[in-house]
Amino acid sequence: MIFGLAPMDGITDCIFRTITNEVFLRYNKNTNDELWTWTEFMNADGYMINPPRLVRHIVLNDAETKLIAQIYGWNEDTLVKTAIDIERKYPQYMGIELNIGCPSPKVMACGAWSGMLRDKKNCLGIIKSISEAINMPFSIKTRAWLNPDDKVEQFDFLVEAAQYCHAVGIHWRTYGQWHSGFVDREMIAAVKQKVGDNCKILGNGWIKTYQEHIEITAKYSLDGIMSAQAAIANPRLFVDYQPTTKDRYEIILRHMKLLAAFEIYFNDNVGPEYSNKQIIINRRKHADSNDDTKGNDLEPIDFHDYLFPMPTLVQLEEIANSFPVEELVGLRSCIEFRKYLFNYVKGIPGSKEFKNEVAQIRDYPTLFEAVDRFFLPIVT
Ligand SMILES: Cc1cc2nc3c(=O)[nH]c(=O)nc-3n(C[C@H](O)[C@H](O)[C@H](O)COP(=O)(O)O)c2cc1C
C-alpha cells in the first residue's frame, strides 16, 4: 500500500521529508509498501515572477525518491508553464500535483485551491491541459466535496478528473468542515471502485495511527492514505515501530543539524535580496517615496533561465559537520524547529517544562544545550 506524508506548507520541507523517509526505510518490513512524500505547495504565478524566492517550497535533495512537487494557482497558462518548467529542470520528482483542496477564503476568492471546484468544467480543462503538457505522472489533491449540495457533481468530477491523473488524493471533509465533522469514506470508496486500476486513489484526513492507515485502506479498497498533522515529527506513523528515547534524541539531533545546514545552503545559493524580509523592506521604501514601481527593486529574472542547484544529502551533511554548534547563530530555522521538537518529545516525562523552556530559545547553540540537558540523563 501507499503511505503518504501529505503536503504541509512550512512543514514538509526537504529535511523533514528526509528524516521521515529514513525512518521508513529503516523500519518498514513490507516490501509492497511505499512512502510517497509531497513538497509544500508553490504558487505558479509567484514562481514566474520571482523563482528564487518561490523555489524554496519545492527544494529536494538527491536522496529523495517518490516525491511529488505540488503547485497551485488559478491561471491555466501559468500552471501549465510552471509544470513544464519543473519537469524540464528537476526530473527527479516522481510527479507534479495540482492543489485543488486548500480552504483559505482569500485564496479561494482568487479561484485557486478549493475555489477551483466552484467551476468544475474550467477546473477539468486545467487538469487536462497540465496532464497533457508533461510526461511525468500528474496528480491532484482535492476534497470529497465542496459543500453537501455538490456531492453528486463532485463524484462525477472526481471520476472524470481521474482519467487524466496518475493519482488523486482526497481529503474526506468539505472545505467548510476544516478538520471536524462527518466523514463520508463510502463516497471515496465508490470513486475508487469506478476508476479501478487506472488511477490511484488516496484517502486523507484525521488518521492518527499506523494501524488505522492499514485498516482504512483495506476497508475501503483504496490504494493508500496520506496523512499530515499526525505525521509532524512522528515518522513512526508510517511504520510499525516504537522509538526508544535514544532514537528520538538521535533523530532530533540529526534533524536540527540538517535543518541548519539546509538554511546555510539555501542562503548561499539564493541571494539575500530575494528573501521575504528584503522584499518587504524594498516595498516599504517605495511606498514611502510614492514610487509607482511598487517596490520591485529586483532585476527581473526570466524563470526559464533560473535553475536552483538542488543539494545532495552528502553536501548537506558536509555543511552540518563543518559547522560547530557554537557557530550556528543567526539562523531562523532554529525557531521553526520548535514545531517539530514539541512533537518529538510528546509523552516523555518533563516534556511540558521542556517545551516552556524551549519556547524562549532563539539560537541553535542554546537549543542544542537544552536538548542535551533534557535527554542525556534519560538516554544513558
Ligand atoms: C500546517 C498545514 C499546512 C498544509 N499545507 C498544505 C499544502 O501545502 N498543500 C496541501 O495540499 N494541503 C496542505 N495541508 C492540508 C493537509 O495536507 C491535509 O490535507 C489536512 O491537514 C488533513 O489531513 P490530516 O488530518 O492528516 O492532517 C496543510 C495542512 C496543515 C495542517
The ligand as a Gaussian input file, in Angstrom:
#p B3LYP/6-31G(d) Opt

LIG

0 1
 C        0.068000      23.407000       8.550000
 C       -0.617000      22.764000       7.379000
 C       -0.193000      23.077000       6.102000
 C       -0.816000      22.489000       4.992000
 N       -0.329000      22.756000       3.744000
 C       -0.847000      22.091000       2.671000
 C       -0.274000      22.221000       1.387000
 O        0.756000      22.905000       1.194000
 N       -0.854000      21.551000       0.360000
 C       -1.958000      20.745000       0.541000
 O       -2.453000      20.149000      -0.402000
 N       -2.504000      20.586000       1.763000
 C       -1.961000      21.229000       2.818000
 N       -2.482000      20.991000       4.061000
 C       -3.580000      20.014000       4.224000
 C       -3.019000      18.624000       4.567000
 O       -2.236000      18.093000       3.514000
 C       -4.166000      17.641000       4.854000
 O       -4.986000      17.558000       3.725000
 C       -5.023000      18.059000       6.045000
 O       -4.236000      18.509000       7.128000
 C       -5.874000      16.874000       6.532000
 O       -5.070000      15.766000       6.808000
 P       -4.677000      15.355000       8.317000
 O       -5.966000      15.222000       9.076000
 O       -3.919000      14.083000       8.207000
 O       -3.874000      16.487000       8.894000
 C       -1.899000      21.584000       5.170000
 C       -2.322000      21.279000       6.478000
 C       -1.691000      21.845000       7.564000
 C       -2.154000      21.482000       8.945000

